């Protein structure tokens, strides 16, 4: 940036060619959100001219100003000649040198705390852990810069993403049979051009400057190129594939297993269809509709049978509950076949593996083949002409490759095309829509605004380019490195940057569990304040609340405590945050736990379920009915009473996972007690909020047919027995298997 032609102007006005920050922000907004015609119309408005008029008077002038901003690696336009074949239009490749893009990323100060330069091996209980990709066959002291390529028909890209090319899709005057073959050959020729210097660096190495100015001897091996692209390009007809002269590039390795297409879409295209066939579309939809709504996951209020296409996240949301949902309608072997496949999918998404976990994953697949006959027996596996008698499914065959690939390339989750497909939208397609669409100039407008934002931030605040990120944010998962960097070096300017907002780290200021494994957050302002216990007992329909409260206060404050008459405040929800079970250094996004009182829509309240750690090491399954605390008005409360409490109703465990091998889940039921007058009521208790250890999901044991009077608002109350869902999310899945099973 400092070597830019207009650096002299930037010494006096860091926003040059714009007059000031206000004009720059207007220009950025117009470029990001309006096309040229809309920009021109906006600038002609009286509203725009009545105020301080901008220095640019038209869209063309604005684009000219944007083109003068400092840029990253230069874009080029190369004409591709197809000797012997005529195309409908000239073939132009719009690209930039992939090595220059890699060097630009490698030296970006925003990524300083997210880079490691020395390879190392981790051993867990004597077993090597496989996580990120690593190569051993390099000179002493060398650094690996792994390259991941992804394409989506039009663009190609290079686990920091940057657009490196807009690939042509030529149409040839030839037999249609040969058109796709010729397109594939052009595609590989274009990738050859774009990645030429990356290939040289992969074999000979080159010096790259890191964010703090140190030189590193780096190599750029090809780590992954997504399988969908390989399939679409009909590689059987390409005699010069782009990787032929890329050192260490082996298609058997870099065509990595893909979680999205091989696992999630296999589930949607096959496993879910098997369940629809056996359970019935109406019954399956009704069961999904009746399940309790949780904040943060999709509730399929209209069922799942009508859905023709969905995102990866929706695939995962159906996988979460499918096993417990189908129990009662199908036989145990069918449930087991579905269960072990979902087991495999959850294992495959782990960020780290050892040989033990790889074996556990492959064992799940072997168990499916043992039980798959049950699917054929009920004619659930069907084609267009009726039931099929085999499992000739390419995606099912690809599942075998996961176990073999992990020791070579690391965890498959790092190569999932779910990430690359999202990045193709945000880093290639969306920037293109904000440009002038002119082949000669549009690419120079890409990646400019955010880079200039960071530059002006540093210059206007007199900050060092090598300012390191505070390690506090290093704990938070799914954090945009550039955004977290801005938060640390200039927190007051965060609002001026676009990007995924960071999650709150409640471990810094929230309530903590004694062993600091969980953090809690309630708002400063309660939803209800200064209420008596009798009022709340009536509002929440909890007959024994007042009695339990008196006992709780006596236990903490002593018998006859003067705090027995203290007014109460309540919250309708709280947040629970945990460290990752899979990566303990990282903090997961907080989970919202609901505890709403009864209402018209929720006659029994809207209350979530959780695990509690009672005195000793006993674990209790419970449903939170009220979150409350004693009012702070009046004399100072003792520490034991000055904390939030929860009133919960209990469940008792009736079977363990080993008792039901097909489902492999705990089964629980509501816990009741009989009063002296003979009435049967739910068992309730009051415990400190910090006794909560995990949120959980309970799915009713439906039996042969759903009770059609049950809705998502009443299922936790009208059913008596439930499965403790082990698939509610990946973190809980691994927690349950490591701590409880």
NORUR-V186040 format. One line per field, one symbol per residue. ss: DSSP state (~ for helix, > for strand, _ for the rest). psi: psi as a letter, one per 20 degrees, with the letter a starting at -180 (. if undefined). Layout:
# NORUR-V186040
ss->???
psi->???
This chain:
# NORUR-V186040
ss->______~~~~__________~~~~~~~~~~~~~__~~~~~~~~__~~~~~________~~~~~~~~~________>>>>>______>___>>>>>__~~~~~~~~~__~~~~~~_______>>>__>>>>____________>>__>>>>>>__>>>_____>>>>_____>___~~~~~~~~~~~~~~~~~~~_~~~~~~~~~_>>>>_____>>>>>__>>>>_~~~~~~__~~~_____________~~~~____~~~~~~~~~~~~~~~~~~~~~_~~~~~~~~~~_____________________~~~~~~~~~~~~~~~>__>_~~~~~~~~~~~~~~~~~____>_~~~~~~~~~~~~~~~~~_~~~~~____>>__>>______~~~~~_~~~~~~~~~~__~~~~_~~~~~~~~~~~~~~~~~________~~~~__~~~~~~~~~~~~~~_________~~~~~>____~~~~~~~~~_~~~~~~______________>>_____>>>>______>>>>_~~~~~~~_____~~~~~~~~~~~~~____~~~~__>>>>_>>>>>>>_______>___>>>>>>_________>>_>>>>>_____>>>>>>>>>>>>______________>>>>>>>>>>>_~~~______>>>>>_>>>_____>>>_>>>>>~~~>>>>>_>>>______________~~~~__>>>>_____~~~~~~~~~~~_
psi->hhjqhkhghhhhoijpjqhahghghggggghhiqagghggggiiqhghhhaoqqhpirhghghgghiiqprbppqqoppopnpippqhqqopporqohgggghgghjohhjgjjppipqqqppolipppoeqqqpilqqpiqppnqppqqqmffqqr.lpqqpiqopqnqpqnrphhighghgghgghhghgghjghhgghhhhrrpqprhjjqqpoqqmqogpoqhhggghjmiijoimqhjhkopioohigimqpogghhfghggghfghhghggghpggggghghhiqppppiqppmhjaihiphqrrhhhghhghgjhghhiphhrrhhgghggghghggggghjqiqqrhghghhghhghhhghhiihhghhjkhoqahjaqqjrlmoghhhhhhighhhghhiaphhijpihghhghhghiggghhijaijphhihhiiqjgghghghghggghjlqqhkoqppigiiipqlpoghghghhghmhijhijqqrpqqqpniihiaqqqhjkiqqqpqqgprhqqlqrhhghhggilnhjggghgghghhhgiqqkqijhjprqqqqirrpppqqphhnhhqpqqqpppqmqrqaghnhjrnprqrpqoapbjpppprpphpprrqqipbqpqqhhikqqrqpqpqqqphqrhiimhghlqqprqppqqprhjiqpqqprqpqqhiiphqqrpppqnhbhqqoiiprhiihihhqhqqpooijhrhghghgghhhh.
